[in-house]
Amino acid sequence: MQDLYETLGVGRNADGAAIKSAYRKLAMKYHPDRNPDNAEAEAKFKEVGAAYEILKDKQKRGMYDAHGVAAFENGSADQGGVGGFTDIFEEMFGGSFGGQQARSNRGADVRVNMIISLEDAYTGVEKEIEIPIKSHCTVCSGYGTGNGSAPNACEQCHGRGKMRMQQGIFSIEQTCPICRGCGYLISDPCRICRGSGLEKKQQKLSVNIPAGIEEGQRIRLTGRGEAGYQGTSPGDLYVFIRVAEHKLFERDGAHLHCEIPISMVDASLGTSMEIPLPTGKRVQVKIPAGTQTGTQLRLRGKGMPVMRREQFGDLFVHTRVETPVNLTKRQTELLEEFCNENATNSPESQSFVDKVKNFLKS
């Protein structure tokens, strides 16, 4: 038999963390879910599990180091199963080792997408959704049997869904091959649900959307997913939020951005403008004289609320100076007069002209 340290690919002086890490990698690699119908991978999976069961335990590891596998023959060491082995698997895969019972019996989780407006995200809202969810069959009451009574327990595993098997010196727990981990057998399945115990129904649910929720965040409704088999716990419902695009605002976390066009005159002389907020209220924005395109004005605390906090982001107003069009003859004359009056009103433009002149001279 291969040395247990070699099975996990670690040295004999490896610490517990290194052993656990090596085991996790190998278990992930050879797990039956990743290697369906692969007997070689399944055998390797069992080997690394059995090796980890001994080497993770200080007492068992010490006995192995001193006497090898002989230390575990004739019941000289605890062979009461794979407790720690199972624990590590539940940690990694969320289910029971060797079978699907813990994963399959629990009702499936359900995911739905919900689109809300920016205004709803700002204030928070309660919305009602109607979705098809698998619930207990009304004909068989969720038992899956034709007569609506509880099914018979599997005679092979006595309803456990798992069986303990002996492989050499190791005791391994595996899925029952007869009931495939269900723990029961249905000889006369329900004609409506065909033995699943579930049927799809339209359900109306109320979802409380908190103020400040962001794109991509999810809301979990515990126990509102699909019903579980044979009275096991139902799954959860996850509502993933999408925030619709807004005509006026762009959102960046808790901050809002808004671009406003202003006339050349207002940009030159300065003005004051009203900007609406997602709440419907309005706020005054002071445009200083000499404002340029791309100027950013910051209104603190006028952005989105931070979810579940008494805190708000900021509103950033970005200015875009609009060039006048369809000028009258008089307007054109006034602009020409203004331009000839004094060129120092546009320092950046003049600076660029000077740079071009210097470049052409060189």
Phi and psi in degrees as a GROMACS rama.xvg file:
@    title "Ramachandran Plot"
@    xaxis  label "Phi"
@    yaxis  label "Psi"
@TYPE xy
-64.4748  143.185  GLN-2
-59.3406  137.144  ASP-3
-63.2699  -33.3076  LEU-4
-66.0727  -39.962  TYR-5
-67.0149  -33.7273  GLU-6
-59.5844  -40.7784  THR-7
-88.7487  -9.92891  LEU-8
73.7454  34.972  GLY-9
-126.379  161.795  VAL-10
-79.2216  164.579  GLY-11
-69.6341  -16.8357  ARG-12
-98.7398  11.4687  ASN-13
-64.1373  140.65  ALA-14
-83.5766  176.645  ASP-15
-60.7003  -36.3575  GLY-16
-66.4684  -40.6025  ALA-17
-67.1356  -38.1596  ALA-18
-65.6879  -43.9052  ILE-19
-64.1693  -42.3597  LYS-20
-63.0277  -43.9198  SER-21
-63.2542  -42.0219  ALA-22
-62.4082  -45.0681  TYR-23
-59.4419  -43.0534  ARG-24
-64.2384  -45.2154  LYS-25
-69.3494  -38.6332  LEU-26
-64.7646  -39.4203  ALA-27
-64.1046  -39.4008  MET-28
-67.0973  -42.1247  LYS-29
-103.143  8.23466  TYR-30
-59.2566  137.35  HIS-31
-55.7904  -32.1139  PRO-32
-65.1197  -27.3692  ASP-33
-93.025  -12.4283  ARG-34
-133.109  63.3497  ASN-35
-62.3118  139.343  PRO-36
58.1816  32.5321  ASP-37
-117.142  96.4524  ASN-38
-64.1542  -35.6215  ALA-39
-65.6191  -43.7995  GLU-40
-66.1081  -38.2532  ALA-41
-63.781  -40.992  GLU-42
-64.3954  -41.8562  ALA-43
-65.2036  -38.749  LYS-44
-58.2359  -43.9726  PHE-45
-68.4392  -36.7889  LYS-46
-63.7602  -47.8839  GLU-47
-67.1222  -32.801  VAL-48
-65.8095  -43.1518  GLY-49
-67.2154  -38.1878  ALA-50
-65.7448  -42.2104  ALA-51
-65.0849  -37.2829  TYR-52
-57.6657  -34.4562  GLU-53
-86.047  -47.8592  ILE-54
-73.3765  -20.7278  LEU-55
-76.5426  -20.1286  LYS-56
-97.0057  121.156  ASP-57
-58.3993  -43.1216  LYS-58
-66.7142  -46.8459  GLN-59
-65.3586  -37.9571  LYS-60
-64.9932  -40.7777  ARG-61
-62.4086  -41.0559  GLY-62
-65.4725  -39.1397  MET-63
-67.1221  -43.3994  TYR-64
-61.0164  -33.7702  ASP-65
-83.3054  -38.7082  ALA-66
-126.929  -0.853133  HIS-67
70.295  -159.478  GLY-68
-66.7522  -17.5706  VAL-69
-60.9748  -23.6566  ALA-70
-66.3902  -17.1055  ALA-71
-109.659  6.33653  PHE-72
-82.2896  153.873  GLU-73
59.4597  30.6918  ASN-74
71.1995  18.8217  GLY-75
-74.3023  -9.13943  SER-76
-134.029  158.934  ALA-77
-60.6028  121.456  ASP-78
-121.779  35.3648  GLN-79
-78.1399  16.8643  GLY-80
124.2  -157.883  GLY-81
-124.507  48.0431  VAL-82
-53.1509  -56.4976  GLY-83
-66.1851  -33.8985  GLY-84
-61.1014  -43.4408  PHE-85
-65.9354  -41.3485  THR-86
-58.878  -45.4913  ASP-87
-65.9139  -31.4082  ILE-88
-73.7599  -37.7361  PHE-89
-63.1582  -34.5644  GLU-90
-65.9342  -37.7481  GLU-91
-84.5867  -40.1412  MET-92
-116.936  -7.15203  PHE-93
72.7328  21.4204  GLY-94
-150.381  -178.467  GLY-95
-87.4439  144.931  SER-96
-66.9584  141.994  PHE-97
79.8089  1.06655  GLY-98
-166.982  177.12  GLY-99
-105.716  4.60619  GLN-100
-57.7894  -52.0925  GLN-101
-64.5111  -34.3816  ALA-102
-79.0713  -40.6385  ARG-103
-83.4104  -32.1193  SER-104
-69.8307  -36.2851  ASN-105
-67.5266  143.069  ARG-106
-60.8023  149.143  GLY-107
-72.643  145.682  ALA-108
-73.4651  150.517  ASP-109
-122.665  136.964  VAL-110
-117.098  131.892  ARG-111
-133.24  152.146  VAL-112
-103.376  141.687  ASN-113
-131.527  127.586  MET-114
-98.7237  127.068  ILE-115
-125.685  161.718  ILE-116
-82.5234  163.589  SER-117
-62.6249  -34.9873  LEU-118
-63.1316  -41.4126  GLU-119
-64.9963  -38.7156  ASP-120
-66.6507  -29.8186  ALA-121
-73.2973  -48.241  TYR-122
-91.0572  -22.1995  THR-123
82.45  148.747  GLY-124
-160.293  156.076  VAL-125
-108.031  121.569  GLU-126
-118.782  149.564  LYS-127
-106.259  132.392  GLU-128
-122.688  152.285  ILE-129
-124.862  118.563  GLU-130
-136.666  152.785  ILE-131
-81.2414  123.158  PRO-132
-131.927  139.536  ILE-133
-70.8998  120.423  LYS-134
-120.182  173.05  SER-135
-60.5365  134.831  HIS-136
-59.795  130.747  CYS-137
-73.921  -20.3734  THR-138
-80.8642  -45.8856  VAL-139
-104.204  5.73623  CYS-140
59.6895  26.6535  SER-141
88.5383  -0.182919  GLY-142
-80.5156  -26.0393  TYR-143
84.6258  0.291535  GLY-144
-96.9308  154.756  THR-145
-66.7166  -31.2266  GLY-146
-94.7951  2.21787  ASN-147
76.0095  13.1111  GLY-148
-104.997  165.496  SER-149
-62.5264  139.179  ALA-150
-71.7872  162.587  PRO-151
-75.921  141.943  ASN-152
-67.3907  146.227  ALA-153
-63.2329  127.849  CYS-154
-71.5826  -23.5329  GLU-155
-74.3397  -44.7852  GLN-156
-108.872  0.94008  CYS-157
57.5903  37.7066  HIS-158
84.7478  -0.566897  GLY-159
-79.8333  -26.8736  ARG-160
81.8282  -6.01702  GLY-161
-134.983  154.127  LYS-162
-133.816  143.449  MET-163
-94.8982  126.819  ARG-164
-122.178  146.535  MET-165
-99.0707  123.944  GLN-166
-124.423  99.243  GLN-167
64.0979  -122.337  GLY-168
-91.0833  -3.45004  ILE-169
-106.613  144.038  PHE-170
-105.333  118.407  SER-171
-117.996  137.799  ILE-172
-99.6594  127.428  GLU-173
-130.789  164.651  GLN-174
-64.4656  139.929  THR-175
-64.3065  125.318  CYS-176
-73.1343  -15.8588  PRO-177
-83.2033  -52.6755  ILE-178
-97.8784  -2.1586  CYS-179
57.903  37.6496  ARG-180
90.9944  -6.18057  GLY-181
-73.0169  -36.557  CYS-182
91.4593  -3.3745  GLY-183
-147.838  163.173  TYR-184
-126.587  138.167  LEU-185
-116.656  111.43  ILE-186
-86.603  -29.4522  SER-187
-124.531  87.1715  ASP-188
-70.7178  153.857  PRO-189
-62.8015  137.415  CYS-190
-72.0611  -20.9309  ARG-191
-84.7987  -53.0287  ILE-192
-97.4263  -3.46059  CYS-193
57.7848  36.9725  ARG-194
91.1649  -7.02583  GLY-195
-76.5523  -24.6379  SER-196
80.449  2.14777  GLY-197
-128.936  149.142  LEU-198
-141.546  147.853  GLU-199
-81.3378  129.548  LYS-200
-134.342  152.19  LYS-201
-79.6736  128.051  GLN-202
-126.382  139.302  GLN-203
-98.9785  130.524  LYS-204
-133.093  144.343  LEU-205
-97.5852  130.939  SER-206
-118.593  123.628  VAL-207
-89.5674  111.93  ASN-208
-93.7394  113.837  ILE-209
-73.3364  149.827  PRO-210
-62.8859  136.013  ALA-211
92.7815  0.782033  GLY-212
-61.8079  147.091  ILE-213
-115.089  164.009  GLU-214
-54.6848  131.517  GLU-215
89.4014  -14.2473  GLY-216
-73.559  157.828  GLN-217
-125.228  154.231  ARG-218
-116.871  129.067  ILE-219
-103.852  124.355  ARG-220
-107.194  100.493  LEU-221
-64.4583  130.935  THR-222
75.9183  8.67554  GLY-223
-104.611  13.6192  ARG-224
-85.8973  -152.067  GLY-225
-70.893  148.597  GLU-226
-66.3824  151.115  ALA-227
-87.2501  161.623  GLY-228
-77.3631  138.435  TYR-229
52.3165  45.041  GLN-230
80.7603  2.56128  GLY-231
-72.3073  168.115  THR-232
-66.0166  145.581  SER-233
-75.1661  165.13  PRO-234
-80.5929  -173.734  GLY-235
-110.341  156.008  ASP-236
-105.906  126.329  LEU-237
-111.933  120.492  TYR-238
-103.372  112.819  VAL-239
-93.3252  130.144  PHE-240
-94.8794  133.312  ILE-241
-120.353  132.76  ARG-242
-102.546  121.645  VAL-243
-65.0659  151.025  ALA-244
-63.6913  146.458  GLU-245
-109.467  147.695  HIS-246
-70.0808  -26.4233  LYS-247
-112.56  -38.8627  LEU-248
-110.23  149.631  PHE-249
-116.477  138.78  GLU-250
-105.008  140.727  ARG-251
-135.069  87.4136  ASP-252
66.9273  -121.356  GLY-253
-90.4099  -3.6972  ALA-254
-95.4873  151.004  HIS-255
-118.725  145.04  LEU-256
-124.522  139.324  HIS-257
-142.199  129.972  CYS-258
-101.96  130.578  GLU-259
-123.842  133.459  ILE-260
-82.9199  137.861  PRO-261
-130.398  148.183  ILE-262
-70.9415  161.082  SER-263
-61.6575  -36.4063  MET-264
-67.6035  -46.6741  VAL-265
-63.1821  -37.3193  ASP-266
-66.568  -34.1541  ALA-267
-77.7105  -44.8599  SER-268
-93.1363  -20.067  LEU-269
89.6242  151.921  GLY-270
-163.636  -175.811  THR-271
-131.348  136.653  SER-272
-130.81  152.834  MET-273
-97.5317  130.405  GLU-274
-118.139  128.909  ILE-275
-75.8893  150.619  PRO-276
-105.915  162.964  LEU-277
-58.1698  -20.6256  PRO-278
-78.1044  -12.0576  THR-279
99.5974  -16.2819  GLY-280
-73.7287  168.991  LYS-281
-123.639  153.983  ARG-282
-135.161  141.506  VAL-283
-82.7992  133.596  GLN-284
-118.915  123.503  VAL-285
-90.0311  121.42  LYS-286
-96.9072  110.359  ILE-287
-70.8987  154.236  PRO-288
-61.5771  141.066  ALA-289
82.8529  16.991  GLY-290
-66.0746  136.637  THR-291
-107.867  163.437  GLN-292
-60.2878  133.524  THR-293
92.8146  -3.79619  GLY-294
-63.6735  134.886  THR-295
-110.151  123.869  GLN-296
-110.126  130.953  LEU-297
-109.525  123.692  ARG-298
-108.983  103.77  LEU-299
-69.9228  137.878  ARG-300
75.5858  8.05172  GLY-301
-104.606  12.9543  LYS-302
-92.3009  -149.856  GLY-303
-82.094  151.998  MET-304
-71.5155  147.892  PRO-305
-85.8682  127.298  VAL-306
-57.5623  128.861  MET-307
60.8592  28.839  ARG-308
-138.822  152.679  ARG-309
-88.5906  66.7182  GLU-310
-150.078  145.1  GLN-311
-128.652  150.627  PHE-312
-80.7169  -168.846  GLY-313
-112.732  159.928  ASP-314
-107.275  123.207  LEU-315
-106.668  120.178  PHE-316
-101.492  122.163  VAL-317
-106.407  124.761  HIS-318
-90.442  145.348  THR-319
-133.011  111.137  ARG-320
-76.5694  126.998  VAL-321
-96.3457  126.802  GLU-322
-76.653  129.903  THR-323
-66.9146  145.435  PRO-324
-126.56  167.261  VAL-325
53.2826  49.0415  ASN-326
-70.2446  145  LEU-327
-79.3716  168.474  THR-328
-59.4948  -42.8997  LYS-329
-65.2911  -40.5687  ARG-330
-64.0822  -39.198  GLN-331
-63.8336  -42.5708  THR-332
-62.6738  -40.9858  GLU-333
-65.3923  -38.985  LEU-334
-68.9229  -39.0402  LEU-335
-65.485  -38.7509  GLU-336
-65.1029  -42.0156  GLU-337
-62.6488  -41.4879  PHE-338
-66.093  -38.6624  CYS-339
-77.7704  -19.6897  ASN-340
-66.1086  -49.8707  GLU-341
-161.992  119.166  ASN-342
-84.6779  -5.67249  ALA-343
-78.0408  -2.1052  THR-344
-74.9923  -13.792  ASN-345
-123.044  74.3504  SER-346
-62.6377  -36.6962  PRO-347
-68.4341  -41.5175  GLU-348
-62.5825  -44.069  SER-349
-65.584  -37.773  GLN-350
-63.438  -38.9137  SER-351
-66.3705  -42.2699  PHE-352
-60.2137  -42.1222  VAL-353
-63.8423  -39.2143  ASP-354
-64.0443  -41.4977  LYS-355
-62.5291  -43.0826  VAL-356
-61.3417  -45.565  LYS-357
-63.5121  -36.0835  ASN-358
-66.9532  -41.2192  PHE-359
-70.0189  -27.9143  LEU-360
-75.6478  -28.1284  LYS-361
